[in-house]
Structure formats: structure tokens, C-alpha cells
Amino acid sequence: MAYDNKVRIIAGAFKGRRLEVMDLQGLRPTTERVRETVFNWLGSQVVGAQVLDLFAGSGALGLEALSRGAAEVTLVEKDADNAALLNKTVKSLPDLNGATAQVHCTDALAFLKNLPQGPRYDLIFLDPPFSSDLLEPAVELIVHKDLLKDGGQVYVEMGAAKSKLLLGLTQVRDNTIGQCHFGLYERSFFF
């Protein structure tokens, strides 16, 4: 299978590594500029973190977190061919002092529904296709199942025209670059 695009890990242990990206409808890897902004916001919070990358796509967000010191990254990708490519990429990475990455080939909402209740993640990347209606149900499951550890954050990416309030989460940072609106959210205390 031919890969028309590649994205680059911008910092950390895998700095400069290029990730192959499949040409799939709705797949738009998070740009370097957006990733740089988000990881600057996160700073050292990534080190040692348990990370969930839903709608993983190219894997750029989750693998950037692994490169920057996350302890465990779980990538969830529905497309079987793309999940196989992510698995191949993960297996090609050098050992990082016990840090791990796993790829789950399944629907993101089904994955969330099957997780046990309770805090599990320090950081959740939530980047569904812009044209889908998957953002709100995913947030609802994350909040309902209480999947964020204390101080944990959810990174959300959506089309600039779709900027909206997400019930159960409080926005702490946001920005818009081109057609992408993105931000960091924490669990709302009043919810």
C-alpha cells in the first residue's frame, strides 16, 4: 500500500522520525504547529503520563507523547489497515526504559464503553473526524466513567466552525490555527 503523506515527530526521543500516513477519508493528522503548541502547554505533565489517543489516525499525538516521556500510550484506531500500520510503527520504535505503546483496532466509543469505571489516564487525546458527530458522545463517556486521574486533561480538536461547550469539561486553554480549533480541558468540579 502506498502512503502519500508523512508526519514528523517534533521533539523527544523520536525527534525527526517520520510516521507514514494512510490516505483515508477523514484522516487529517494534527499539524506540527498545533502539536508544538499543545505540547508546550502540557510541558512536563507528559513525563510519566498514562495517555489515551482516541481516533488515533496517524498516531502523531500519542507517539509524540511517548517520544516526550509518557509511560504508557494506548492508541485506538477503527480502520484495520491503519491500525496495522500503527502497530508496525510502534514495533519499530526503540525501547524507552519500559515505556509502552499499544494499538487497539476498535471503534473509539466501543473502547470507552468497555473500560471499567474509574480514573485511568493523565491525558486523553480526542480528535475525531471533523465531519463526525463523535465528539460529544466520547466526552460523555469519558466524564461518566470518570476516566481522568486527578489533574488529568483532555485535549480536544475540532473544526474551527464547530467550537462548542463540552458538558462535564472546563476549558483551560484554547487556540485556533487555520480550520482547526483545539484546547485543553479538565473535569468540571460542579458536574
Biotite code that builds the C-alpha atoms (Angstrom):
import biotite.structure as struc

atoms = struc.array([
    struc.Atom([0.000, 0.000, 0.000], chain_id="A", res_id=1, res_name="MET", atom_name="CA", element="C"),
    struc.Atom([1.306, 3.454, -0.890], chain_id="A", res_id=2, res_name="ALA", atom_name="CA", element="C"),
    struc.Atom([1.481, 6.240, 1.646], chain_id="A", res_id=3, res_name="TYR", atom_name="CA", element="C"),
    struc.Atom([1.221, 9.712, 0.205], chain_id="A", res_id=4, res_name="ASP", atom_name="CA", element="C"),
    struc.Atom([1.993, 11.611, 3.389], chain_id="A", res_id=5, res_name="ASN", atom_name="CA", element="C"),
    struc.Atom([4.290, 11.538, 6.362], chain_id="A", res_id=6, res_name="LYS", atom_name="CA", element="C"),
    struc.Atom([4.247, 13.469, 9.608], chain_id="A", res_id=7, res_name="VAL", atom_name="CA", element="C"),
    struc.Atom([7.279, 14.157, 11.745], chain_id="A", res_id=8, res_name="ARG", atom_name="CA", element="C"),
    struc.Atom([7.736, 13.720, 15.488], chain_id="A", res_id=9, res_name="ILE", atom_name="CA", element="C"),
    struc.Atom([8.916, 17.165, 16.582], chain_id="A", res_id=10, res_name="ILE", atom_name="CA", element="C"),
    struc.Atom([10.671, 16.550, 19.920], chain_id="A", res_id=11, res_name="ALA", atom_name="CA", element="C"),
    struc.Atom([11.904, 13.984, 22.399], chain_id="A", res_id=12, res_name="GLY", atom_name="CA", element="C"),
    struc.Atom([13.480, 10.570, 21.919], chain_id="A", res_id=13, res_name="ALA", atom_name="CA", element="C"),
    struc.Atom([11.988, 10.101, 18.432], chain_id="A", res_id=14, res_name="PHE", atom_name="CA", element="C"),
    struc.Atom([12.610, 13.656, 17.238], chain_id="A", res_id=15, res_name="LYS", atom_name="CA", element="C"),
    struc.Atom([12.712, 13.776, 13.445], chain_id="A", res_id=16, res_name="GLY", atom_name="CA", element="C"),
    struc.Atom([11.174, 10.310, 12.964], chain_id="A", res_id=17, res_name="ARG", atom_name="CA", element="C"),
    struc.Atom([8.664, 10.318, 10.125], chain_id="A", res_id=18, res_name="ARG", atom_name="CA", element="C"),
    struc.Atom([5.377, 8.457, 10.515], chain_id="A", res_id=19, res_name="LEU", atom_name="CA", element="C"),
    struc.Atom([3.707, 7.037, 7.432], chain_id="A", res_id=20, res_name="GLU", atom_name="CA", element="C"),
    struc.Atom([0.141, 8.255, 6.953], chain_id="A", res_id=21, res_name="VAL", atom_name="CA", element="C"),
    struc.Atom([-2.501, 6.366, 5.006], chain_id="A", res_id=22, res_name="MET", atom_name="CA", element="C"),
    struc.Atom([-4.748, 8.170, 2.574], chain_id="A", res_id=23, res_name="ASP", atom_name="CA", element="C"),
    struc.Atom([-8.080, 7.620, 4.338], chain_id="A", res_id=24, res_name="LEU", atom_name="CA", element="C"),
    struc.Atom([-11.233, 9.694, 4.175], chain_id="A", res_id=25, res_name="GLN", atom_name="CA", element="C"),
    struc.Atom([-11.493, 11.918, 7.251], chain_id="A", res_id=26, res_name="GLY", atom_name="CA", element="C"),
    struc.Atom([-7.881, 11.316, 8.321], chain_id="A", res_id=27, res_name="LEU", atom_name="CA", element="C"),
    struc.Atom([-6.057, 14.619, 8.850], chain_id="A", res_id=28, res_name="ARG", atom_name="CA", element="C"),
    struc.Atom([-3.015, 14.364, 11.053], chain_id="A", res_id=29, res_name="PRO", atom_name="CA", element="C"),
    struc.Atom([-2.584, 17.075, 13.658], chain_id="A", res_id=30, res_name="THR", atom_name="CA", element="C"),
    struc.Atom([-0.158, 19.590, 12.174], chain_id="A", res_id=31, res_name="THR", atom_name="CA", element="C"),
    struc.Atom([3.298, 20.207, 13.613], chain_id="A", res_id=32, res_name="GLU", atom_name="CA", element="C"),
    struc.Atom([2.316, 23.749, 14.539], chain_id="A", res_id=33, res_name="ARG", atom_name="CA", element="C"),
    struc.Atom([-0.718, 22.587, 16.528], chain_id="A", res_id=34, res_name="VAL", atom_name="CA", element="C"),
    struc.Atom([1.240, 19.752, 18.202], chain_id="A", res_id=35, res_name="ARG", atom_name="CA", element="C"),
    struc.Atom([4.028, 22.142, 19.144], chain_id="A", res_id=36, res_name="GLU", atom_name="CA", element="C"),
    struc.Atom([1.503, 24.487, 20.787], chain_id="A", res_id=37, res_name="THR", atom_name="CA", element="C"),
    struc.Atom([-0.254, 21.689, 22.676], chain_id="A", res_id=38, res_name="VAL", atom_name="CA", element="C"),
    struc.Atom([2.925, 20.068, 23.956], chain_id="A", res_id=39, res_name="PHE", atom_name="CA", element="C"),
    struc.Atom([4.252, 23.484, 25.023], chain_id="A", res_id=40, res_name="ASN", atom_name="CA", element="C"),
    struc.Atom([1.056, 23.887, 27.042], chain_id="A", res_id=41, res_name="TRP", atom_name="CA", element="C"),
    struc.Atom([1.480, 20.433, 28.573], chain_id="A", res_id=42, res_name="LEU", atom_name="CA", element="C"),
    struc.Atom([5.191, 20.801, 29.333], chain_id="A", res_id=43, res_name="GLY", atom_name="CA", element="C"),
    struc.Atom([6.470, 18.265, 31.846], chain_id="A", res_id=44, res_name="SER", atom_name="CA", element="C"),
    struc.Atom([2.952, 16.885, 32.507], chain_id="A", res_id=45, res_name="GLN", atom_name="CA", element="C"),
    struc.Atom([3.600, 14.368, 29.735], chain_id="A", res_id=46, res_name="VAL", atom_name="CA", element="C"),
    struc.Atom([6.552, 12.753, 31.541], chain_id="A", res_id=47, res_name="VAL", atom_name="CA", element="C"),
    struc.Atom([5.400, 9.508, 33.169], chain_id="A", res_id=48, res_name="GLY", atom_name="CA", element="C"),
    struc.Atom([1.805, 10.007, 31.984], chain_id="A", res_id=49, res_name="ALA", atom_name="CA", element="C"),
    struc.Atom([-0.783, 7.360, 31.138], chain_id="A", res_id=50, res_name="GLN", atom_name="CA", element="C"),
    struc.Atom([-2.103, 8.530, 27.748], chain_id="A", res_id=51, res_name="VAL", atom_name="CA", element="C"),
    struc.Atom([-5.136, 7.545, 25.667], chain_id="A", res_id=52, res_name="LEU", atom_name="CA", element="C"),
    struc.Atom([-5.167, 8.579, 21.998], chain_id="A", res_id=53, res_name="ASP", atom_name="CA", element="C"),
    struc.Atom([-8.714, 8.043, 20.710], chain_id="A", res_id=54, res_name="LEU", atom_name="CA", element="C"),
    struc.Atom([-9.347, 8.260, 16.957], chain_id="A", res_id=55, res_name="PHE", atom_name="CA", element="C"),
    struc.Atom([-5.560, 7.820, 16.680], chain_id="A", res_id=56, res_name="ALA", atom_name="CA", element="C"),
    struc.Atom([-5.312, 8.182, 12.893], chain_id="A", res_id=57, res_name="GLY", atom_name="CA", element="C"),
    struc.Atom([-1.627, 8.788, 12.131], chain_id="A", res_id=58, res_name="SER", atom_name="CA", element="C"),
    struc.Atom([-0.723, 8.285, 15.799], chain_id="A", res_id=59, res_name="GLY", atom_name="CA", element="C"),
    struc.Atom([1.077, 11.646, 15.782], chain_id="A", res_id=60, res_name="ALA", atom_name="CA", element="C"),
    struc.Atom([-0.383, 12.841, 19.101], chain_id="A", res_id=61, res_name="LEU", atom_name="CA", element="C"),
    struc.Atom([0.116, 9.632, 21.067], chain_id="A", res_id=62, res_name="GLY", atom_name="CA", element="C"),
    struc.Atom([3.549, 8.885, 19.637], chain_id="A", res_id=63, res_name="LEU", atom_name="CA", element="C"),
    struc.Atom([4.652, 12.491, 20.226], chain_id="A", res_id=64, res_name="GLU", atom_name="CA", element="C"),
    struc.Atom([3.636, 11.981, 23.883], chain_id="A", res_id=65, res_name="ALA", atom_name="CA", element="C"),
    struc.Atom([5.613, 8.716, 24.025], chain_id="A", res_id=66, res_name="LEU", atom_name="CA", element="C"),
    struc.Atom([8.607, 10.473, 22.479], chain_id="A", res_id=67, res_name="SER", atom_name="CA", element="C"),
    struc.Atom([8.383, 13.154, 25.182], chain_id="A", res_id=68, res_name="ARG", atom_name="CA", element="C"),
    struc.Atom([8.368, 10.721, 28.109], chain_id="A", res_id=69, res_name="GLY", atom_name="CA", element="C"),
    struc.Atom([4.852, 9.303, 28.566], chain_id="A", res_id=70, res_name="ALA", atom_name="CA", element="C"),
    struc.Atom([4.964, 5.977, 30.444], chain_id="A", res_id=71, res_name="ALA", atom_name="CA", element="C"),
    struc.Atom([2.118, 4.312, 28.567], chain_id="A", res_id=72, res_name="GLU", atom_name="CA", element="C"),
    struc.Atom([0.237, 5.246, 25.418], chain_id="A", res_id=73, res_name="VAL", atom_name="CA", element="C"),
    struc.Atom([-2.911, 3.495, 24.206], chain_id="A", res_id=74, res_name="THR", atom_name="CA", element="C"),
    struc.Atom([-3.812, 4.214, 20.581], chain_id="A", res_id=75, res_name="LEU", atom_name="CA", element="C"),
    struc.Atom([-7.367, 3.425, 19.433], chain_id="A", res_id=76, res_name="VAL", atom_name="CA", element="C"),
    struc.Atom([-7.949, 3.206, 15.685], chain_id="A", res_id=77, res_name="GLU", atom_name="CA", element="C"),
    struc.Atom([-11.037, 1.777, 13.965], chain_id="A", res_id=78, res_name="LYS", atom_name="CA", element="C"),
    struc.Atom([-9.612, 1.186, 10.469], chain_id="A", res_id=79, res_name="ASP", atom_name="CA", element="C"),
    struc.Atom([-7.917, -2.247, 10.402], chain_id="A", res_id=80, res_name="ALA", atom_name="CA", element="C"),
    struc.Atom([-5.284, -1.322, 7.798], chain_id="A", res_id=81, res_name="ASP", atom_name="CA", element="C"),
    struc.Atom([-4.404, 1.873, 9.623], chain_id="A", res_id=82, res_name="ASN", atom_name="CA", element="C"),
    struc.Atom([-4.267, 0.051, 12.970], chain_id="A", res_id=83, res_name="ALA", atom_name="CA", element="C"),
    struc.Atom([-1.877, -2.471, 11.381], chain_id="A", res_id=84, res_name="ALA", atom_name="CA", element="C"),
    struc.Atom([0.317, 0.395, 10.172], chain_id="A", res_id=85, res_name="LEU", atom_name="CA", element="C"),
    struc.Atom([0.299, 1.907, 13.689], chain_id="A", res_id=86, res_name="LEU", atom_name="CA", element="C"),
    struc.Atom([1.262, -1.494, 15.137], chain_id="A", res_id=87, res_name="ASN", atom_name="CA", element="C"),
    struc.Atom([4.140, -1.743, 12.672], chain_id="A", res_id=88, res_name="LYS", atom_name="CA", element="C"),
    struc.Atom([5.296, 1.754, 13.666], chain_id="A", res_id=89, res_name="THR", atom_name="CA", element="C"),
    struc.Atom([5.060, 1.006, 17.400], chain_id="A", res_id=90, res_name="VAL", atom_name="CA", element="C"),
    struc.Atom([7.060, -2.217, 16.991], chain_id="A", res_id=91, res_name="LYS", atom_name="CA", element="C"),
    struc.Atom([9.773, -0.317, 15.112], chain_id="A", res_id=92, res_name="SER", atom_name="CA", element="C"),
    struc.Atom([10.366, 2.109, 17.991], chain_id="A", res_id=93, res_name="LEU", atom_name="CA", element="C"),
    struc.Atom([13.388, 1.641, 20.257], chain_id="A", res_id=94, res_name="PRO", atom_name="CA", element="C"),
    struc.Atom([12.834, 0.671, 23.902], chain_id="A", res_id=95, res_name="ASP", atom_name="CA", element="C"),
    struc.Atom([12.328, 3.690, 26.137], chain_id="A", res_id=96, res_name="LEU", atom_name="CA", element="C"),
    struc.Atom([13.124, 2.424, 29.627], chain_id="A", res_id=97, res_name="ASN", atom_name="CA", element="C"),
    struc.Atom([9.943, 0.396, 29.911], chain_id="A", res_id=98, res_name="GLY", atom_name="CA", element="C"),
    struc.Atom([7.561, 2.912, 28.304], chain_id="A", res_id=99, res_name="ALA", atom_name="CA", element="C"),
    struc.Atom([4.895, 1.120, 26.291], chain_id="A", res_id=100, res_name="THR", atom_name="CA", element="C"),
    struc.Atom([2.501, 1.765, 23.445], chain_id="A", res_id=101, res_name="ALA", atom_name="CA", element="C"),
    struc.Atom([-0.432, -0.445, 22.482], chain_id="A", res_id=102, res_name="GLN", atom_name="CA", element="C"),
    struc.Atom([-2.724, -0.259, 19.474], chain_id="A", res_id=103, res_name="VAL", atom_name="CA", element="C"),
    struc.Atom([-6.369, -1.314, 19.746], chain_id="A", res_id=104, res_name="HIS", atom_name="CA", element="C"),
    struc.Atom([-8.244, -1.868, 16.489], chain_id="A", res_id=105, res_name="CYS", atom_name="CA", element="C"),
    struc.Atom([-11.757, -0.948, 17.520], chain_id="A", res_id=106, res_name="THR", atom_name="CA", element="C"),
    struc.Atom([-14.334, 1.809, 17.485], chain_id="A", res_id=107, res_name="ASP", atom_name="CA", element="C"),
    struc.Atom([-13.398, 4.550, 19.976], chain_id="A", res_id=108, res_name="ALA", atom_name="CA", element="C"),
    struc.Atom([-16.850, 4.706, 21.575], chain_id="A", res_id=109, res_name="LEU", atom_name="CA", element="C"),
    struc.Atom([-16.965, 0.910, 21.979], chain_id="A", res_id=110, res_name="ALA", atom_name="CA", element="C"),
    struc.Atom([-13.487, 1.041, 23.544], chain_id="A", res_id=111, res_name="PHE", atom_name="CA", element="C"),
    struc.Atom([-14.658, 3.659, 26.062], chain_id="A", res_id=112, res_name="LEU", atom_name="CA", element="C"),
    struc.Atom([-17.853, 1.722, 26.855], chain_id="A", res_id=113, res_name="LYS", atom_name="CA", element="C"),
    struc.Atom([-15.815, -1.402, 27.642], chain_id="A", res_id=114, res_name="ASN", atom_name="CA", element="C"),
    struc.Atom([-13.386, 0.332, 30.013], chain_id="A", res_id=115, res_name="LEU", atom_name="CA", element="C"),
    struc.Atom([-14.037, -0.187, 33.723], chain_id="A", res_id=116, res_name="PRO", atom_name="CA", element="C"),
    struc.Atom([-15.201, 2.795, 35.754], chain_id="A", res_id=117, res_name="GLN", atom_name="CA", element="C"),
    struc.Atom([-12.565, 4.909, 37.459], chain_id="A", res_id=118, res_name="GLY", atom_name="CA", element="C"),
    struc.Atom([-9.533, 7.124, 36.905], chain_id="A", res_id=119, res_name="PRO", atom_name="CA", element="C"),
    struc.Atom([-7.048, 5.644, 34.450], chain_id="A", res_id=120, res_name="ARG", atom_name="CA", element="C"),
    struc.Atom([-5.495, 8.414, 32.345], chain_id="A", res_id=121, res_name="TYR", atom_name="CA", element="C"),
    struc.Atom([-3.467, 11.556, 32.887], chain_id="A", res_id=122, res_name="ASP", atom_name="CA", element="C"),
    struc.Atom([-4.040, 12.725, 29.324], chain_id="A", res_id=123, res_name="LEU", atom_name="CA", element="C"),
    struc.Atom([-6.663, 11.867, 26.710], chain_id="A", res_id=124, res_name="ILE", atom_name="CA", element="C"),
    struc.Atom([-6.328, 12.991, 23.100], chain_id="A", res_id=125, res_name="PHE", atom_name="CA", element="C"),
    struc.Atom([-9.732, 13.364, 21.486], chain_id="A", res_id=126, res_name="LEU", atom_name="CA", element="C"),
    struc.Atom([-9.520, 14.145, 17.781], chain_id="A", res_id=127, res_name="ASP", atom_name="CA", element="C"),
    struc.Atom([-12.449, 12.614, 15.867], chain_id="A", res_id=128, res_name="PRO", atom_name="CA", element="C"),
    struc.Atom([-13.012, 13.373, 12.172], chain_id="A", res_id=129, res_name="PRO", atom_name="CA", element="C"),
    struc.Atom([-14.294, 16.945, 11.914], chain_id="A", res_id=130, res_name="PHE", atom_name="CA", element="C"),
    struc.Atom([-17.334, 15.831, 9.890], chain_id="A", res_id=131, res_name="SER", atom_name="CA", element="C"),
    struc.Atom([-18.449, 13.277, 12.506], chain_id="A", res_id=132, res_name="SER", atom_name="CA", element="C"),
    struc.Atom([-20.777, 13.578, 15.484], chain_id="A", res_id=133, res_name="ASP", atom_name="CA", element="C"),
    struc.Atom([-18.460, 11.571, 17.748], chain_id="A", res_id=134, res_name="LEU", atom_name="CA", element="C"),
    struc.Atom([-17.021, 14.314, 19.956], chain_id="A", res_id=135, res_name="LEU", atom_name="CA", element="C"),
    struc.Atom([-19.925, 14.772, 22.389], chain_id="A", res_id=136, res_name="GLU", atom_name="CA", element="C"),
    struc.Atom([-20.609, 11.025, 22.932], chain_id="A", res_id=137, res_name="PRO", atom_name="CA", element="C"),
    struc.Atom([-16.895, 10.442, 23.580], chain_id="A", res_id=138, res_name="ALA", atom_name="CA", element="C"),
    struc.Atom([-16.754, 13.303, 26.115], chain_id="A", res_id=139, res_name="VAL", atom_name="CA", element="C"),
    struc.Atom([-19.926, 11.999, 27.769], chain_id="A", res_id=140, res_name="GLU", atom_name="CA", element="C"),
    struc.Atom([-18.354, 8.537, 28.218], chain_id="A", res_id=141, res_name="LEU", atom_name="CA", element="C"),
    struc.Atom([-15.059, 9.968, 29.495], chain_id="A", res_id=142, res_name="ILE", atom_name="CA", element="C"),
    struc.Atom([-16.892, 12.077, 32.085], chain_id="A", res_id=143, res_name="VAL", atom_name="CA", element="C"),
    struc.Atom([-19.495, 9.439, 33.020], chain_id="A", res_id=144, res_name="HIS", atom_name="CA", element="C"),
    struc.Atom([-16.851, 6.738, 33.525], chain_id="A", res_id=145, res_name="LYS", atom_name="CA", element="C"),
    struc.Atom([-14.569, 9.185, 35.407], chain_id="A", res_id=146, res_name="ASP", atom_name="CA", element="C"),
    struc.Atom([-11.543, 8.183, 33.279], chain_id="A", res_id=147, res_name="LEU", atom_name="CA", element="C"),
    struc.Atom([-9.316, 11.156, 34.173], chain_id="A", res_id=148, res_name="LEU", atom_name="CA", element="C"),
    struc.Atom([-6.939, 10.965, 37.104], chain_id="A", res_id=149, res_name="LYS", atom_name="CA", element="C"),
    struc.Atom([-6.743, 13.970, 39.440], chain_id="A", res_id=150, res_name="ASP", atom_name="CA", element="C"),
    struc.Atom([-5.215, 16.826, 37.456], chain_id="A", res_id=151, res_name="GLY", atom_name="CA", element="C"),
    struc.Atom([-5.722, 14.923, 34.191], chain_id="A", res_id=152, res_name="GLY", atom_name="CA", element="C"),
    struc.Atom([-6.572, 16.744, 30.974], chain_id="A", res_id=153, res_name="GLN", atom_name="CA", element="C"),
    struc.Atom([-8.397, 16.096, 27.733], chain_id="A", res_id=154, res_name="VAL", atom_name="CA", element="C"),
    struc.Atom([-7.031, 17.546, 24.514], chain_id="A", res_id=155, res_name="TYR", atom_name="CA", element="C"),
    struc.Atom([-9.852, 18.231, 22.040], chain_id="A", res_id=156, res_name="VAL", atom_name="CA", element="C"),
    struc.Atom([-9.501, 19.076, 18.368], chain_id="A", res_id=157, res_name="GLU", atom_name="CA", element="C"),
    struc.Atom([-12.457, 20.173, 16.235], chain_id="A", res_id=158, res_name="MET", atom_name="CA", element="C"),
    struc.Atom([-13.222, 22.224, 13.161], chain_id="A", res_id=159, res_name="GLY", atom_name="CA", element="C"),
    struc.Atom([-12.956, 25.963, 13.796], chain_id="A", res_id=160, res_name="ALA", atom_name="CA", element="C"),
    struc.Atom([-16.623, 26.399, 12.904], chain_id="A", res_id=161, res_name="ALA", atom_name="CA", element="C"),
    struc.Atom([-17.645, 23.753, 15.475], chain_id="A", res_id=162, res_name="LYS", atom_name="CA", element="C"),
    struc.Atom([-16.203, 25.326, 18.626], chain_id="A", res_id=163, res_name="SER", atom_name="CA", element="C"),
    struc.Atom([-18.594, 24.396, 21.429], chain_id="A", res_id=164, res_name="LYS", atom_name="CA", element="C"),
    struc.Atom([-19.126, 23.866, 25.134], chain_id="A", res_id=165, res_name="LEU", atom_name="CA", element="C"),
    struc.Atom([-18.432, 20.293, 26.242], chain_id="A", res_id=166, res_name="LEU", atom_name="CA", element="C"),
    struc.Atom([-20.589, 19.203, 29.179], chain_id="A", res_id=167, res_name="LEU", atom_name="CA", element="C"),
    struc.Atom([-18.591, 17.906, 32.114], chain_id="A", res_id=168, res_name="GLY", atom_name="CA", element="C"),
    struc.Atom([-15.353, 19.564, 30.997], chain_id="A", res_id=169, res_name="LEU", atom_name="CA", element="C"),
    struc.Atom([-13.944, 23.021, 31.655], chain_id="A", res_id=170, res_name="THR", atom_name="CA", element="C"),
    struc.Atom([-11.708, 24.590, 29.037], chain_id="A", res_id=171, res_name="GLN", atom_name="CA", element="C"),
    struc.Atom([-8.348, 25.752, 30.399], chain_id="A", res_id=172, res_name="VAL", atom_name="CA", element="C"),
    struc.Atom([-6.529, 26.656, 27.143], chain_id="A", res_id=173, res_name="ARG", atom_name="CA", element="C"),
    struc.Atom([-7.605, 27.054, 23.533], chain_id="A", res_id=174, res_name="ASP", atom_name="CA", element="C"),
    struc.Atom([-6.448, 28.303, 20.179], chain_id="A", res_id=175, res_name="ASN", atom_name="CA", element="C"),
    struc.Atom([-7.434, 28.279, 16.523], chain_id="A", res_id=176, res_name="THR", atom_name="CA", element="C"),
    struc.Atom([-4.955, 27.695, 13.720], chain_id="A", res_id=177, res_name="ILE", atom_name="CA", element="C"),
    struc.Atom([-6.415, 27.617, 10.232], chain_id="A", res_id=178, res_name="GLY", atom_name="CA", element="C"),
    struc.Atom([-9.501, 25.390, 10.207], chain_id="A", res_id=179, res_name="GLN", atom_name="CA", element="C"),
    struc.Atom([-8.569, 23.714, 13.499], chain_id="A", res_id=180, res_name="CYS", atom_name="CA", element="C"),
    struc.Atom([-9.879, 24.800, 16.898], chain_id="A", res_id=181, res_name="HIS", atom_name="CA", element="C"),
    struc.Atom([-8.168, 22.962, 19.757], chain_id="A", res_id=182, res_name="PHE", atom_name="CA", element="C"),
    struc.Atom([-7.914, 23.153, 23.501], chain_id="A", res_id=183, res_name="GLY", atom_name="CA", element="C"),
    struc.Atom([-7.126, 21.530, 26.811], chain_id="A", res_id=184, res_name="LEU", atom_name="CA", element="C"),
    struc.Atom([-9.946, 20.675, 29.190], chain_id="A", res_id=185, res_name="TYR", atom_name="CA", element="C"),
    struc.Atom([-10.207, 19.477, 32.782], chain_id="A", res_id=186, res_name="GLU", atom_name="CA", element="C"),
    struc.Atom([-13.042, 17.688, 34.515], chain_id="A", res_id=187, res_name="ARG", atom_name="CA", element="C"),
    struc.Atom([-15.623, 20.178, 35.769], chain_id="A", res_id=188, res_name="SER", atom_name="CA", element="C"),
    struc.Atom([-15.850, 20.119, 39.551], chain_id="A", res_id=189, res_name="PHE", atom_name="CA", element="C"),
    struc.Atom([-19.516, 21.073, 39.553], chain_id="A", res_id=190, res_name="PHE", atom_name="CA", element="C"),
    struc.Atom([-20.580, 18.273, 37.224], chain_id="A", res_id=191, res_name="PHE", atom_name="CA", element="C"),
])
